[in-house]
Amino acid sequence: MRIAISGTYSVGKTLTTMAVSHLLGLPRSAASTMRELLPISVPGKTLEECTAAEIIMLITRRNQGRAVNESHLPAGFVSDGSSLHEWCYGTVRVLVGINPNDSVNLETIEMTEELGFYAEVMQQIGVPAAQHAKASYDVFVHLPIEFPLVADGHRPVNERFRSLADELLLTTLNDLEIPYHIVGGSVPERLRKIVDLFDIEPVMSIEEAIRRADEDYAQLDTRSETDRLAPTPA
């Protein structure tokens, strides 16, 4: 089975994906993070400093890596996000600005020539993103917004952005007629619901799956892109 764990920023996709991977014995697939891509793609810049063209490049690069990872897992996988996510985030930026934050007045976003062209490009990027999602995932598990937004420079510090992205993801899944289930609650509650939804025998207990997921999550490199550019101590 090919499962995509869906949801917008700060809903717990990564930890949930890790736990589901362990619980069901499916390999985990994930795209490179912006923290990983920024230093090699636009050295010296943070995500908030990127231009529209640079954001398009980052979206393309993430989806390229995601597709390659998934192609190596023909027997099934659980994906942290999907091809729709990068496109969705990029598309919402047309409404809230290229670099949204709490100070943005949504009523005064100016449709500049740059933003207009960006919007046209994002519309076209949505074509292969939707085709890939339709062909590559059997089902989506969508995590609703239940937790506060983590403002770390890699997530837009704008709750309106989160809300719009969540709405667009669900609307797109409906339009594409891709099966999905909304699964909320704590991680143990999510896992119990997922086991009930799918006819896959768990390979371990929920408690053990979460313990292993916590260990995996602790190993993630969460340094900022600027810290990654610093020289490695001798």
MODELLER restraints for C-alpha pairs under 7 A, 6 or more apart:
rsr = mdl.restraints
at = mdl.atoms
rsr.add(forms.Gaussian(group=physical.xy_distance, feature=features.Distance(at['CA:1:A'], at['CA:76:A']), mean=4.78, stdev=0.5))
rsr.add(forms.Gaussian(group=physical.xy_distance, feature=features.Distance(at['CA:1:A'], at['CA:77:A']), mean=6.54, stdev=0.5))
rsr.add(forms.Gaussian(group=physical.xy_distance, feature=features.Distance(at['CA:1:A'], at['CA:138:A']), mean=6.55, stdev=0.5))
rsr.add(forms.Gaussian(group=physical.xy_distance, feature=features.Distance(at['CA:2:A'], at['CA:76:A']), mean=4.80, stdev=0.5))
rsr.add(forms.Gaussian(group=physical.xy_distance, feature=features.Distance(at['CA:2:A'], at['CA:77:A']), mean=4.99, stdev=0.5))
rsr.add(forms.Gaussian(group=physical.xy_distance, feature=features.Distance(at['CA:2:A'], at['CA:78:A']), mean=5.96, stdev=0.5))
rsr.add(forms.Gaussian(group=physical.xy_distance, feature=features.Distance(at['CA:2:A'], at['CA:137:A']), mean=5.05, stdev=0.5))
rsr.add(forms.Gaussian(group=physical.xy_distance, feature=features.Distance(at['CA:2:A'], at['CA:138:A']), mean=5.23, stdev=0.5))
rsr.add(forms.Gaussian(group=physical.xy_distance, feature=features.Distance(at['CA:2:A'], at['CA:139:A']), mean=6.85, stdev=0.5))
rsr.add(forms.Gaussian(group=physical.xy_distance, feature=features.Distance(at['CA:3:A'], at['CA:77:A']), mean=6.30, stdev=0.5))
rsr.add(forms.Gaussian(group=physical.xy_distance, feature=features.Distance(at['CA:3:A'], at['CA:78:A']), mean=4.66, stdev=0.5))
rsr.add(forms.Gaussian(group=physical.xy_distance, feature=features.Distance(at['CA:3:A'], at['CA:79:A']), mean=6.13, stdev=0.5))
rsr.add(forms.Gaussian(group=physical.xy_distance, feature=features.Distance(at['CA:3:A'], at['CA:137:A']), mean=5.90, stdev=0.5))
rsr.add(forms.Gaussian(group=physical.xy_distance, feature=features.Distance(at['CA:3:A'], at['CA:138:A']), mean=6.09, stdev=0.5))
rsr.add(forms.Gaussian(group=physical.xy_distance, feature=features.Distance(at['CA:3:A'], at['CA:139:A']), mean=5.31, stdev=0.5))
rsr.add(forms.Gaussian(group=physical.xy_distance, feature=features.Distance(at['CA:3:A'], at['CA:140:A']), mean=5.78, stdev=0.5))
rsr.add(forms.Gaussian(group=physical.xy_distance, feature=features.Distance(at['CA:4:A'], at['CA:78:A']), mean=5.71, stdev=0.5))
rsr.add(forms.Gaussian(group=physical.xy_distance, feature=features.Distance(at['CA:4:A'], at['CA:79:A']), mean=4.60, stdev=0.5))
rsr.add(forms.Gaussian(group=physical.xy_distance, feature=features.Distance(at['CA:4:A'], at['CA:80:A']), mean=6.44, stdev=0.5))
rsr.add(forms.Gaussian(group=physical.xy_distance, feature=features.Distance(at['CA:4:A'], at['CA:81:A']), mean=5.94, stdev=0.5))
rsr.add(forms.Gaussian(group=physical.xy_distance, feature=features.Distance(at['CA:4:A'], at['CA:82:A']), mean=6.07, stdev=0.5))
rsr.add(forms.Gaussian(group=physical.xy_distance, feature=features.Distance(at['CA:4:A'], at['CA:137:A']), mean=6.40, stdev=0.5))
rsr.add(forms.Gaussian(group=physical.xy_distance, feature=features.Distance(at['CA:4:A'], at['CA:139:A']), mean=6.47, stdev=0.5))
rsr.add(forms.Gaussian(group=physical.xy_distance, feature=features.Distance(at['CA:4:A'], at['CA:140:A']), mean=4.75, stdev=0.5))
rsr.add(forms.Gaussian(group=physical.xy_distance, feature=features.Distance(at['CA:4:A'], at['CA:141:A']), mean=6.19, stdev=0.5))
rsr.add(forms.Gaussian(group=physical.xy_distance, feature=features.Distance(at['CA:5:A'], at['CA:13:A']), mean=6.23, stdev=0.5))
rsr.add(forms.Gaussian(group=physical.xy_distance, feature=features.Distance(at['CA:5:A'], at['CA:17:A']), mean=6.38, stdev=0.5))
rsr.add(forms.Gaussian(group=physical.xy_distance, feature=features.Distance(at['CA:5:A'], at['CA:79:A']), mean=5.88, stdev=0.5))
rsr.add(forms.Gaussian(group=physical.xy_distance, feature=features.Distance(at['CA:5:A'], at['CA:80:A']), mean=5.47, stdev=0.5))
rsr.add(forms.Gaussian(group=physical.xy_distance, feature=features.Distance(at['CA:5:A'], at['CA:81:A']), mean=5.33, stdev=0.5))
rsr.add(forms.Gaussian(group=physical.xy_distance, feature=features.Distance(at['CA:5:A'], at['CA:140:A']), mean=5.89, stdev=0.5))
rsr.add(forms.Gaussian(group=physical.xy_distance, feature=features.Distance(at['CA:5:A'], at['CA:141:A']), mean=4.89, stdev=0.5))
rsr.add(forms.Gaussian(group=physical.xy_distance, feature=features.Distance(at['CA:5:A'], at['CA:142:A']), mean=6.01, stdev=0.5))
rsr.add(forms.Gaussian(group=physical.xy_distance, feature=features.Distance(at['CA:6:A'], at['CA:13:A']), mean=6.87, stdev=0.5))
rsr.add(forms.Gaussian(group=physical.xy_distance, feature=features.Distance(at['CA:6:A'], at['CA:81:A']), mean=5.17, stdev=0.5))
rsr.add(forms.Gaussian(group=physical.xy_distance, feature=features.Distance(at['CA:6:A'], at['CA:140:A']), mean=6.27, stdev=0.5))
rsr.add(forms.Gaussian(group=physical.xy_distance, feature=features.Distance(at['CA:6:A'], at['CA:141:A']), mean=5.70, stdev=0.5))
rsr.add(forms.Gaussian(group=physical.xy_distance, feature=features.Distance(at['CA:6:A'], at['CA:142:A']), mean=4.36, stdev=0.5))
rsr.add(forms.Gaussian(group=physical.xy_distance, feature=features.Distance(at['CA:6:A'], at['CA:143:A']), mean=5.99, stdev=0.5))
rsr.add(forms.Gaussian(group=physical.xy_distance, feature=features.Distance(at['CA:7:A'], at['CA:13:A']), mean=6.86, stdev=0.5))
rsr.add(forms.Gaussian(group=physical.xy_distance, feature=features.Distance(at['CA:7:A'], at['CA:142:A']), mean=5.36, stdev=0.5))
rsr.add(forms.Gaussian(group=physical.xy_distance, feature=features.Distance(at['CA:7:A'], at['CA:143:A']), mean=4.96, stdev=0.5))
rsr.add(forms.Gaussian(group=physical.xy_distance, feature=features.Distance(at['CA:7:A'], at['CA:144:A']), mean=6.30, stdev=0.5))
rsr.add(forms.Gaussian(group=physical.xy_distance, feature=features.Distance(at['CA:7:A'], at['CA:166:A']), mean=6.38, stdev=0.5))
rsr.add(forms.Gaussian(group=physical.xy_distance, feature=features.Distance(at['CA:8:A'], at['CA:162:A']), mean=6.12, stdev=0.5))
rsr.add(forms.Gaussian(group=physical.xy_distance, feature=features.Distance(at['CA:8:A'], at['CA:165:A']), mean=6.21, stdev=0.5))
rsr.add(forms.Gaussian(group=physical.xy_distance, feature=features.Distance(at['CA:8:A'], at['CA:166:A']), mean=5.61, stdev=0.5))
rsr.add(forms.Gaussian(group=physical.xy_distance, feature=features.Distance(at['CA:9:A'], at['CA:155:A']), mean=6.52, stdev=0.5))
rsr.add(forms.Gaussian(group=physical.xy_distance, feature=features.Distance(at['CA:9:A'], at['CA:162:A']), mean=6.46, stdev=0.5))
rsr.add(forms.Gaussian(group=physical.xy_distance, feature=features.Distance(at['CA:10:A'], at['CA:147:A']), mean=6.77, stdev=0.5))
rsr.add(forms.Gaussian(group=physical.xy_distance, feature=features.Distance(at['CA:10:A'], at['CA:149:A']), mean=5.41, stdev=0.5))
rsr.add(forms.Gaussian(group=physical.xy_distance, feature=features.Distance(at['CA:10:A'], at['CA:150:A']), mean=6.06, stdev=0.5))
rsr.add(forms.Gaussian(group=physical.xy_distance, feature=features.Distance(at['CA:11:A'], at['CA:143:A']), mean=6.30, stdev=0.5))
rsr.add(forms.Gaussian(group=physical.xy_distance, feature=features.Distance(at['CA:11:A'], at['CA:144:A']), mean=6.76, stdev=0.5))
rsr.add(forms.Gaussian(group=physical.xy_distance, feature=features.Distance(at['CA:11:A'], at['CA:145:A']), mean=5.75, stdev=0.5))
rsr.add(forms.Gaussian(group=physical.xy_distance, feature=features.Distance(at['CA:11:A'], at['CA:146:A']), mean=6.64, stdev=0.5))
rsr.add(forms.Gaussian(group=physical.xy_distance, feature=features.Distance(at['CA:11:A'], at['CA:147:A']), mean=6.19, stdev=0.5))
rsr.add(forms.Gaussian(group=physical.xy_distance, feature=features.Distance(at['CA:13:A'], at['CA:80:A']), mean=6.13, stdev=0.5))
rsr.add(forms.Gaussian(group=physical.xy_distance, feature=features.Distance(at['CA:14:A'], at['CA:80:A']), mean=5.80, stdev=0.5))
rsr.add(forms.Gaussian(group=physical.xy_distance, feature=features.Distance(at['CA:15:A'], at['CA:213:A']), mean=6.28, stdev=0.5))
rsr.add(forms.Gaussian(group=physical.xy_distance, feature=features.Distance(at['CA:15:A'], at['CA:217:A']), mean=6.52, stdev=0.5))
rsr.add(forms.Gaussian(group=physical.xy_distance, feature=features.Distance(at['CA:16:A'], at['CA:187:A']), mean=6.38, stdev=0.5))
rsr.add(forms.Gaussian(group=physical.xy_distance, feature=features.Distance(at['CA:17:A'], at['CA:78:A']), mean=6.55, stdev=0.5))
rsr.add(forms.Gaussian(group=physical.xy_distance, feature=features.Distance(at['CA:17:A'], at['CA:79:A']), mean=6.79, stdev=0.5))
rsr.add(forms.Gaussian(group=physical.xy_distance, feature=features.Distance(at['CA:17:A'], at['CA:80:A']), mean=5.68, stdev=0.5))
rsr.add(forms.Gaussian(group=physical.xy_distance, feature=features.Distance(at['CA:18:A'], at['CA:28:A']), mean=6.72, stdev=0.5))
rsr.add(forms.Gaussian(group=physical.xy_distance, feature=features.Distance(at['CA:18:A'], at['CA:213:A']), mean=5.09, stdev=0.5))
rsr.add(forms.Gaussian(group=physical.xy_distance, feature=features.Distance(at['CA:19:A'], at['CA:209:A']), mean=5.15, stdev=0.5))
rsr.add(forms.Gaussian(group=physical.xy_distance, feature=features.Distance(at['CA:19:A'], at['CA:210:A']), mean=5.23, stdev=0.5))
rsr.add(forms.Gaussian(group=physical.xy_distance, feature=features.Distance(at['CA:19:A'], at['CA:213:A']), mean=4.93, stdev=0.5))
rsr.add(forms.Gaussian(group=physical.xy_distance, feature=features.Distance(at['CA:20:A'], at['CA:191:A']), mean=6.76, stdev=0.5))
rsr.add(forms.Gaussian(group=physical.xy_distance, feature=features.Distance(at['CA:21:A'], at['CA:27:A']), mean=5.76, stdev=0.5))
rsr.add(forms.Gaussian(group=physical.xy_distance, feature=features.Distance(at['CA:21:A'], at['CA:28:A']), mean=5.68, stdev=0.5))
rsr.add(forms.Gaussian(group=physical.xy_distance, feature=features.Distance(at['CA:21:A'], at['CA:78:A']), mean=6.15, stdev=0.5))
rsr.add(forms.Gaussian(group=physical.xy_distance, feature=features.Distance(at['CA:22:A'], at['CA:209:A']), mean=5.17, stdev=0.5))
rsr.add(forms.Gaussian(group=physical.xy_distance, feature=features.Distance(at['CA:23:A'], at['CA:202:A']), mean=5.34, stdev=0.5))
rsr.add(forms.Gaussian(group=physical.xy_distance, feature=features.Distance(at['CA:23:A'], at['CA:203:A']), mean=5.82, stdev=0.5))
rsr.add(forms.Gaussian(group=physical.xy_distance, feature=features.Distance(at['CA:23:A'], at['CA:204:A']), mean=5.66, stdev=0.5))
rsr.add(forms.Gaussian(group=physical.xy_distance, feature=features.Distance(at['CA:23:A'], at['CA:205:A']), mean=6.85, stdev=0.5))
rsr.add(forms.Gaussian(group=physical.xy_distance, feature=features.Distance(at['CA:23:A'], at['CA:206:A']), mean=6.41, stdev=0.5))
rsr.add(forms.Gaussian(group=physical.xy_distance, feature=features.Distance(at['CA:23:A'], at['CA:209:A']), mean=5.13, stdev=0.5))
rsr.add(forms.Gaussian(group=physical.xy_distance, feature=features.Distance(at['CA:24:A'], at['CA:200:A']), mean=6.73, stdev=0.5))
rsr.add(forms.Gaussian(group=physical.xy_distance, feature=features.Distance(at['CA:24:A'], at['CA:201:A']), mean=6.76, stdev=0.5))
rsr.add(forms.Gaussian(group=physical.xy_distance, feature=features.Distance(at['CA:24:A'], at['CA:202:A']), mean=4.76, stdev=0.5))
rsr.add(forms.Gaussian(group=physical.xy_distance, feature=features.Distance(at['CA:24:A'], at['CA:203:A']), mean=5.75, stdev=0.5))
rsr.add(forms.Gaussian(group=physical.xy_distance, feature=features.Distance(at['CA:25:A'], at['CA:203:A']), mean=6.02, stdev=0.5))
rsr.add(forms.Gaussian(group=physical.xy_distance, feature=features.Distance(at['CA:26:A'], at['CA:76:A']), mean=6.62, stdev=0.5))
rsr.add(forms.Gaussian(group=physical.xy_distance, feature=features.Distance(at['CA:26:A'], at['CA:77:A']), mean=5.08, stdev=0.5))
rsr.add(forms.Gaussian(group=physical.xy_distance, feature=features.Distance(at['CA:26:A'], at['CA:78:A']), mean=6.23, stdev=0.5))
rsr.add(forms.Gaussian(group=physical.xy_distance, feature=features.Distance(at['CA:27:A'], at['CA:77:A']), mean=4.92, stdev=0.5))
rsr.add(forms.Gaussian(group=physical.xy_distance, feature=features.Distance(at['CA:27:A'], at['CA:78:A']), mean=6.30, stdev=0.5))
rsr.add(forms.Gaussian(group=physical.xy_distance, feature=features.Distance(at['CA:28:A'], at['CA:77:A']), mean=5.72, stdev=0.5))
rsr.add(forms.Gaussian(group=physical.xy_distance, feature=features.Distance(at['CA:28:A'], at['CA:78:A']), mean=5.03, stdev=0.5))
rsr.add(forms.Gaussian(group=physical.xy_distance, feature=features.Distance(at['CA:28:A'], at['CA:79:A']), mean=5.82, stdev=0.5))
rsr.add(forms.Gaussian(group=physical.xy_distance, feature=features.Distance(at['CA:29:A'], at['CA:69:A']), mean=6.33, stdev=0.5))
rsr.add(forms.Gaussian(group=physical.xy_distance, feature=features.Distance(at['CA:29:A'], at['CA:70:A']), mean=6.43, stdev=0.5))
rsr.add(forms.Gaussian(group=physical.xy_distance, feature=features.Distance(at['CA:29:A'], at['CA:77:A']), mean=6.53, stdev=0.5))
rsr.add(forms.Gaussian(group=physical.xy_distance, feature=features.Distance(at['CA:29:A'], at['CA:78:A']), mean=6.11, stdev=0.5))
rsr.add(forms.Gaussian(group=physical.xy_distance, feature=features.Distance(at['CA:29:A'], at['CA:79:A']), mean=4.63, stdev=0.5))
rsr.add(forms.Gaussian(group=physical.xy_distance, feature=features.Distance(at['CA:29:A'], at['CA:80:A']), mean=6.19, stdev=0.5))
rsr.add(forms.Gaussian(group=physical.xy_distance, feature=features.Distance(at['CA:30:A'], at['CA:66:A']), mean=6.20, stdev=0.5))
rsr.add(forms.Gaussian(group=physical.xy_distance, feature=features.Distance(at['CA:30:A'], at['CA:79:A']), mean=5.81, stdev=0.5))
rsr.add(forms.Gaussian(group=physical.xy_distance, feature=features.Distance(at['CA:30:A'], at['CA:80:A']), mean=5.03, stdev=0.5))
rsr.add(forms.Gaussian(group=physical.xy_distance, feature=features.Distance(at['CA:31:A'], at['CA:62:A']), mean=5.64, stdev=0.5))
rsr.add(forms.Gaussian(group=physical.xy_distance, feature=features.Distance(at['CA:31:A'], at['CA:65:A']), mean=5.89, stdev=0.5))
rsr.add(forms.Gaussian(group=physical.xy_distance, feature=features.Distance(at['CA:31:A'], at['CA:66:A']), mean=4.72, stdev=0.5))
rsr.add(forms.Gaussian(group=physical.xy_distance, feature=features.Distance(at['CA:32:A'], at['CA:62:A']), mean=6.11, stdev=0.5))
rsr.add(forms.Gaussian(group=physical.xy_distance, feature=features.Distance(at['CA:34:A'], at['CA:154:A']), mean=6.94, stdev=0.5))
rsr.add(forms.Gaussian(group=physical.xy_distance, feature=features.Distance(at['CA:35:A'], at['CA:224:A']), mean=5.85, stdev=0.5))
rsr.add(forms.Gaussian(group=physical.xy_distance, feature=features.Distance(at['CA:35:A'], at['CA:225:A']), mean=5.04, stdev=0.5))
rsr.add(forms.Gaussian(group=physical.xy_distance, feature=features.Distance(at['CA:36:A'], at['CA:225:A']), mean=6.97, stdev=0.5))
rsr.add(forms.Gaussian(group=physical.xy_distance, feature=features.Distance(at['CA:38:A'], at['CA:225:A']), mean=6.25, stdev=0.5))
rsr.add(forms.Gaussian(group=physical.xy_distance, feature=features.Distance(at['CA:39:A'], at['CA:225:A']), mean=5.73, stdev=0.5))
rsr.add(forms.Gaussian(group=physical.xy_distance, feature=features.Distance(at['CA:39:A'], at['CA:229:A']), mean=6.62, stdev=0.5))
rsr.add(forms.Gaussian(group=physical.xy_distance, feature=features.Distance(at['CA:44:A'], at['CA:226:A']), mean=6.70, stdev=0.5))
rsr.add(forms.Gaussian(group=physical.xy_distance, feature=features.Distance(at['CA:46:A'], at['CA:225:A']), mean=6.84, stdev=0.5))
rsr.add(forms.Gaussian(group=physical.xy_distance, feature=features.Distance(at['CA:47:A'], at['CA:153:A']), mean=6.99, stdev=0.5))
rsr.add(forms.Gaussian(group=physical.xy_distance, feature=features.Distance(at['CA:47:A'], at['CA:154:A']), mean=6.40, stdev=0.5))
rsr.add(forms.Gaussian(group=physical.xy_distance, feature=features.Distance(at['CA:48:A'], at['CA:99:A']), mean=5.41, stdev=0.5))
rsr.add(forms.Gaussian(group=physical.xy_distance, feature=features.Distance(at['CA:52:A'], at['CA:98:A']), mean=6.41, stdev=0.5))
rsr.add(forms.Gaussian(group=physical.xy_distance, feature=features.Distance(at['CA:52:A'], at['CA:118:A']), mean=6.43, stdev=0.5))
rsr.add(forms.Gaussian(group=physical.xy_distance, feature=features.Distance(at['CA:59:A'], at['CA:86:A']), mean=5.57, stdev=0.5))
rsr.add(forms.Gaussian(group=physical.xy_distance, feature=features.Distance(at['CA:63:A'], at['CA:83:A']), mean=5.92, stdev=0.5))
rsr.add(forms.Gaussian(group=physical.xy_distance, feature=features.Distance(at['CA:83:A'], at['CA:129:A']), mean=5.30, stdev=0.5))
rsr.add(forms.Gaussian(group=physical.xy_distance, feature=features.Distance(at['CA:83:A'], at['CA:132:A']), mean=6.75, stdev=0.5))
rsr.add(forms.Gaussian(group=physical.xy_distance, feature=features.Distance(at['CA:83:A'], at['CA:133:A']), mean=6.03, stdev=0.5))
rsr.add(forms.Gaussian(group=physical.xy_distance, feature=features.Distance(at['CA:84:A'], at['CA:129:A']), mean=5.62, stdev=0.5))
rsr.add(forms.Gaussian(group=physical.xy_distance, feature=features.Distance(at['CA:84:A'], at['CA:130:A']), mean=6.45, stdev=0.5))
rsr.add(forms.Gaussian(group=physical.xy_distance, feature=features.Distance(at['CA:84:A'], at['CA:133:A']), mean=6.74, stdev=0.5))
rsr.add(forms.Gaussian(group=physical.xy_distance, feature=features.Distance(at['CA:87:A'], at['CA:122:A']), mean=6.79, stdev=0.5))
rsr.add(forms.Gaussian(group=physical.xy_distance, feature=features.Distance(at['CA:87:A'], at['CA:125:A']), mean=6.77, stdev=0.5))
rsr.add(forms.Gaussian(group=physical.xy_distance, feature=features.Distance(at['CA:87:A'], at['CA:126:A']), mean=6.00, stdev=0.5))
rsr.add(forms.Gaussian(group=physical.xy_distance, feature=features.Distance(at['CA:87:A'], at['CA:129:A']), mean=6.95, stdev=0.5))
rsr.add(forms.Gaussian(group=physical.xy_distance, feature=features.Distance(at['CA:88:A'], at['CA:165:A']), mean=6.26, stdev=0.5))
rsr.add(forms.Gaussian(group=physical.xy_distance, feature=features.Distance(at['CA:88:A'], at['CA:168:A']), mean=6.75, stdev=0.5))
rsr.add(forms.Gaussian(group=physical.xy_distance, feature=features.Distance(at['CA:88:A'], at['CA:169:A']), mean=6.69, stdev=0.5))
rsr.add(forms.Gaussian(group=physical.xy_distance, feature=features.Distance(at['CA:89:A'], at['CA:165:A']), mean=6.27, stdev=0.5))
rsr.add(forms.Gaussian(group=physical.xy_distance, feature=features.Distance(at['CA:90:A'], at['CA:122:A']), mean=6.69, stdev=0.5))
rsr.add(forms.Gaussian(group=physical.xy_distance, feature=features.Distance(at['CA:91:A'], at['CA:119:A']), mean=6.88, stdev=0.5))
rsr.add(forms.Gaussian(group=physical.xy_distance, feature=features.Distance(at['CA:91:A'], at['CA:122:A']), mean=5.92, stdev=0.5))
rsr.add(forms.Gaussian(group=physical.xy_distance, feature=features.Distance(at['CA:92:A'], at['CA:161:A']), mean=6.81, stdev=0.5))
rsr.add(forms.Gaussian(group=physical.xy_distance, feature=features.Distance(at['CA:92:A'], at['CA:164:A']), mean=6.71, stdev=0.5))
rsr.add(forms.Gaussian(group=physical.xy_distance, feature=features.Distance(at['CA:92:A'], at['CA:165:A']), mean=6.25, stdev=0.5))
rsr.add(forms.Gaussian(group=physical.xy_distance, feature=features.Distance(at['CA:94:A'], at['CA:115:A']), mean=6.69, stdev=0.5))
rsr.add(forms.Gaussian(group=physical.xy_distance, feature=features.Distance(at['CA:94:A'], at['CA:119:A']), mean=6.07, stdev=0.5))
rsr.add(forms.Gaussian(group=physical.xy_distance, feature=features.Distance(at['CA:96:A'], at['CA:106:A']), mean=5.90, stdev=0.5))
rsr.add(forms.Gaussian(group=physical.xy_distance, feature=features.Distance(at['CA:96:A'], at['CA:109:A']), mean=6.79, stdev=0.5))
rsr.add(forms.Gaussian(group=physical.xy_distance, feature=features.Distance(at['CA:96:A'], at['CA:161:A']), mean=6.74, stdev=0.5))
rsr.add(forms.Gaussian(group=physical.xy_distance, feature=features.Distance(at['CA:97:A'], at['CA:109:A']), mean=6.42, stdev=0.5))
rsr.add(forms.Gaussian(group=physical.xy_distance, feature=features.Distance(at['CA:100:A'], at['CA:156:A']), mean=5.78, stdev=0.5))
rsr.add(forms.Gaussian(group=physical.xy_distance, feature=features.Distance(at['CA:100:A'], at['CA:157:A']), mean=6.89, stdev=0.5))
rsr.add(forms.Gaussian(group=physical.xy_distance, feature=features.Distance(at['CA:100:A'], at['CA:158:A']), mean=6.35, stdev=0.5))
rsr.add(forms.Gaussian(group=physical.xy_distance, feature=features.Distance(at['CA:101:A'], at['CA:156:A']), mean=6.01, stdev=0.5))
rsr.add(forms.Gaussian(group=physical.xy_distance, feature=features.Distance(at['CA:101:A'], at['CA:157:A']), mean=4.82, stdev=0.5))
rsr.add(forms.Gaussian(group=physical.xy_distance, feature=features.Distance(at['CA:101:A'], at['CA:158:A']), mean=4.96, stdev=0.5))
rsr.add(forms.Gaussian(group=physical.xy_distance, feature=features.Distance(at['CA:102:A'], at['CA:157:A']), mean=5.98, stdev=0.5))
rsr.add(forms.Gaussian(group=physical.xy_distance, feature=features.Distance(at['CA:102:A'], at['CA:158:A']), mean=5.08, stdev=0.5))
rsr.add(forms.Gaussian(group=physical.xy_distance, feature=features.Distance(at['CA:134:A'], at['CA:176:A']), mean=6.97, stdev=0.5))
rsr.add(forms.Gaussian(group=physical.xy_distance, feature=features.Distance(at['CA:134:A'], at['CA:178:A']), mean=6.61, stdev=0.5))
rsr.add(forms.Gaussian(group=physical.xy_distance, feature=features.Distance(at['CA:139:A'], at['CA:178:A']), mean=6.57, stdev=0.5))
rsr.add(forms.Gaussian(group=physical.xy_distance, feature=features.Distance(at['CA:139:A'], at['CA:179:A']), mean=5.09, stdev=0.5))
rsr.add(forms.Gaussian(group=physical.xy_distance, feature=features.Distance(at['CA:139:A'], at['CA:180:A']), mean=5.51, stdev=0.5))
rsr.add(forms.Gaussian(group=physical.xy_distance, feature=features.Distance(at['CA:140:A'], at['CA:179:A']), mean=6.32, stdev=0.5))
rsr.add(forms.Gaussian(group=physical.xy_distance, feature=features.Distance(at['CA:140:A'], at['CA:180:A']), mean=4.39, stdev=0.5))
rsr.add(forms.Gaussian(group=physical.xy_distance, feature=features.Distance(at['CA:140:A'], at['CA:181:A']), mean=6.40, stdev=0.5))
rsr.add(forms.Gaussian(group=physical.xy_distance, feature=features.Distance(at['CA:141:A'], at['CA:180:A']), mean=5.63, stdev=0.5))
rsr.add(forms.Gaussian(group=physical.xy_distance, feature=features.Distance(at['CA:141:A'], at['CA:181:A']), mean=5.05, stdev=0.5))
rsr.add(forms.Gaussian(group=physical.xy_distance, feature=features.Distance(at['CA:141:A'], at['CA:182:A']), mean=6.01, stdev=0.5))
rsr.add(forms.Gaussian(group=physical.xy_distance, feature=features.Distance(at['CA:141:A'], at['CA:183:A']), mean=6.47, stdev=0.5))
rsr.add(forms.Gaussian(group=physical.xy_distance, feature=features.Distance(at['CA:142:A'], at['CA:180:A']), mean=6.71, stdev=0.5))
rsr.add(forms.Gaussian(group=physical.xy_distance, feature=features.Distance(at['CA:142:A'], at['CA:181:A']), mean=5.92, stdev=0.5))
rsr.add(forms.Gaussian(group=physical.xy_distance, feature=features.Distance(at['CA:142:A'], at['CA:182:A']), mean=4.66, stdev=0.5))
rsr.add(forms.Gaussian(group=physical.xy_distance, feature=features.Distance(at['CA:142:A'], at['CA:183:A']), mean=6.00, stdev=0.5))
rsr.add(forms.Gaussian(group=physical.xy_distance, feature=features.Distance(at['CA:143:A'], at['CA:182:A']), mean=5.93, stdev=0.5))
rsr.add(forms.Gaussian(group=physical.xy_distance, feature=features.Distance(at['CA:143:A'], at['CA:183:A']), mean=5.43, stdev=0.5))
rsr.add(forms.Gaussian(group=physical.xy_distance, feature=features.Distance(at['CA:143:A'], at['CA:184:A']), mean=5.71, stdev=0.5))
rsr.add(forms.Gaussian(group=physical.xy_distance, feature=features.Distance(at['CA:144:A'], at['CA:182:A']), mean=6.80, stdev=0.5))
rsr.add(forms.Gaussian(group=physical.xy_distance, feature=features.Distance(at['CA:144:A'], at['CA:184:A']), mean=6.08, stdev=0.5))
rsr.add(forms.Gaussian(group=physical.xy_distance, feature=features.Distance(at['CA:151:A'], at['CA:157:A']), mean=5.44, stdev=0.5))
rsr.add(forms.Gaussian(group=physical.xy_distance, feature=features.Distance(at['CA:183:A'], at['CA:190:A']), mean=5.94, stdev=0.5))
rsr.add(forms.Gaussian(group=physical.xy_distance, feature=features.Distance(at['CA:183:A'], at['CA:193:A']), mean=6.99, stdev=0.5))
rsr.add(forms.Gaussian(group=physical.xy_distance, feature=features.Distance(at['CA:184:A'], at['CA:190:A']), mean=5.97, stdev=0.5))
rsr.add(forms.Gaussian(group=physical.xy_distance, feature=features.Distance(at['CA:188:A'], at['CA:206:A']), mean=6.66, stdev=0.5))
rsr.add(forms.Gaussian(group=physical.xy_distance, feature=features.Distance(at['CA:191:A'], at['CA:206:A']), mean=6.83, stdev=0.5))
